[in-house]
Amino acid sequence: MSDQSEKEKSQLRILREEAGLTLTELGRQVGVSDRNIWNWERGLALPRLDRAVALAKALKITLPELCQAMGIEVGELENNSPLRQLREAANLTQEQLSVRLSISTSTLRRWENGDVEPAMTRQQWQEFCEAIGVAFDELPELLNLRSI
């Protein structure tokens, strides 16, 4: 058994294990990476509604049962990205922030939707912080990350 005790396991992880699925297997069924599943299990991120529906189906439970296991309301599944929340709090559109970071709008959209993990250089993270008005050293906590 891993260093995480049985008591500390998230309900989502317990459901996955009861279904006999690995992170990778569940990720394939839901259409996301195993890292996404790992983040959801640890409460570091929430799936979009369409992903949550696929997740519930893969675990053979209802969407309300999934939300209960995750300790959230169904309404929390939309627009829950911390990256999106920070951008919107700074009154920036995806297009405006994309230009500042020299990335495509579709890339930013995928990051905000949780389809892929943000992959920015240190300089881009610093520009992101400047754009949203947050100190660089505060960003990991705001995005639920260990470090940048």
PyMOL commands that set and color helices and strands:
alter all, ss='L'
color gray80, all
select helices_A, chain A and resi 6-8+11-18+23-30+34-41+49-59+63-70+74-77+82-89+94-101+105-113+122-132+136-142
alter helices_A, ss='H'
color red, helices_A
deselect
rebuild
show_as cartoon
